[in-house]
Amino acid sequence: MLDRTLAPPVHPLARVTLPAAEVLTLPGGARLHVLANAAQPVVRLQAVLRAGKLAEPVPGLASITARMLLEGTATRTARQIADEVAFYGASLECDSGFDRATLTLYCLTRHLPLLLPLVLDVLTNPSFPDEELQQLKTRTIQNVRVERKKTSYLATERFNELLFGADTAYGRPFDEAAYQGLTAEQARDFHRAAWSLAGAELFLCGDVAAERDVVAQAFGGVVPAAPALLPAGPVLTIAVPTAPDHVVMAGSLQASIRLGRPWPAPTHPDTHRLKLLTNVLGGYFGSRLMRNIREDKGLTYGIYASVAPREYGTSLVIGTDVKGESAGFAVREIEAELRRLQEEPIPAEELETVKSYLLGKFANELSTVFEQCDKYKSLVFLGLPADYFEQFVQQTDAADAATLQQLAQQYLSPADLQTVVAGPVG
């Protein structure tokens, strides 16, 4: 009879290998990456371009250009685009990040050939209608004004500014005046330069074996209007931490805390062991920060420590929200946990628990072809070796407490972390 008082046995994660992608270089210069999996009759098509904040000549231009692609083309209005997508039960989204911009289509496999003309029209022929542009600017500015009434937004914005520099894409705060001044002509110029399919990385995954050639032919037949814009790698401010910074929000009952520092890139030889160390600190519900700040002290609903990898600057961030009067105490407790990792080896049982959690979570993140494709994309954009995830499994499993303590001493000194608190005075 099953004894439900005993936890099931934990088995080590077997060797993990991502499915191999087929890569085609198309006549126009784009590359098509294909990951086929016929488990479900669905497909995801993504066009990823160097059209993020790093490439924009004017603050806000990358974001507004990406969002305007779905607001009309030379042959379709925004309503017609939305109706066509809805008719096929599909999803079409466009967003812009720090490094790149992405147009994403989800649909049933049988509808992909019918939707490809729409996707290409949106990518290559946006009209940037002025009325929709003005409405988008108004909505965005209103949304940012609402967000800036939240301590969490202010703390993150100021933290990134101090860490990377206010004049870089990673650290530049939202500039309402600059955003309000953006014009349709600027968006058209940026689209011609940065959205050229000559520099696109196309990712086709799902039940796509029979559709690969259709997609390759459709995108390969597009003659890019201009060479791909390849922005030079930015010079980022790898700042020596300043004194703790306080963003005052008078009358707020809550304070938001951000601590962190520049962090080794994913290509660094210590990256997998550092990921394990970060999870011990604050990467899951049973982490040290959660046990101390939430469970023991009752200061917060949640606290985390995570690594944000970007193409030109990775960072460690520790974040939480507490009562305004508890902010100083919470910061001291966080620093105490950092010192404890430096001074005491992680107990064997705790280390094995975190390893099992981390490897189990990783295995779960490979359960669908879309998730597998996301892992593969990180290899492409971060310049990682093909066996990166195999090394992650091996090095995580082999990591020992002495090595993690040495890494904590090297990377987790409280004096090396930038601290930002947004909240009431004091």
HELIX and SHEET records of a PDB file:
HELIX    1   1 LYS A   53  ALA A   55  5                                   3    
HELIX    2   2 LEU A   61  MET A   68  1                                   8    
HELIX    3   3 LEU A   69  GLU A   71  5                                   3    
HELIX    4   4 ALA A   78  PHE A   87  1                                  10    
HELIX    5   5 THR A  109  HIS A  111  5                                   3    
HELIX    6   6 LEU A  112  THR A  124  1                                  13    
HELIX    7   7 ASP A  130  GLU A  147  1                                  18    
HELIX    8   8 THR A  151  PHE A  164  1                                  14    
HELIX    9   9 GLU A  176  GLN A  180  1                                   5    
HELIX   10  10 ALA A  184  ALA A  194  1                                  11    
HELIX   11  11 LEU A  197  GLY A  199  5                                   3    
HELIX   12  12 ARG A  212  GLY A  220  1                                   9    
HELIX   13  13 THR A  271  GLY A  282  1                                  12    
HELIX   14  14 ARG A  288  LEU A  289  1                                   2    
HELIX   15  15 MET A  290  ASP A  296  3                                   7    
HELIX   16  16 GLY A  324  SER A  326  5                                   3    
HELIX   17  17 ALA A  327  GLU A  343  1                                  17    
HELIX   18  18 ALA A  348  ASN A  364  1                                  17    
HELIX   19  19 VAL A  369  LEU A  382  1                                  14    
HELIX   20  20 TYR A  388  ALA A  398  1                                  11    
HELIX   21  21 ALA A  401  TYR A  411  1                                  11    
HELIX   22  22 PRO A  414  ASP A  416  5                                   3    
SHEET    1   A 6 GLU A  22  THR A  25  0                                        
SHEET    2   A 6 ARG A  31  ALA A  36 -1                                        
SHEET    3   A 6 GLU A 201  GLY A 206  1                                        
SHEET    4   A 6 VAL A  42  LEU A  49 -1                                        
SHEET    5   A 6 ALA A 101  LEU A 108 -1                                        
SHEET    6   A 6 SER A  91  SER A  96 -1                                        
SHEET    1   B 5 ASP A 245  VAL A 248  0                                        
SHEET    2   B 5 GLN A 418  GLY A 423  1                                        
SHEET    3   B 5 GLN A 254  TRP A 263 -1                                        
SHEET    4   B 5 THR A 314  LYS A 323 -1                                        
SHEET    5   B 5 ILE A 303  ALA A 308 -1                                        
END                                                                             
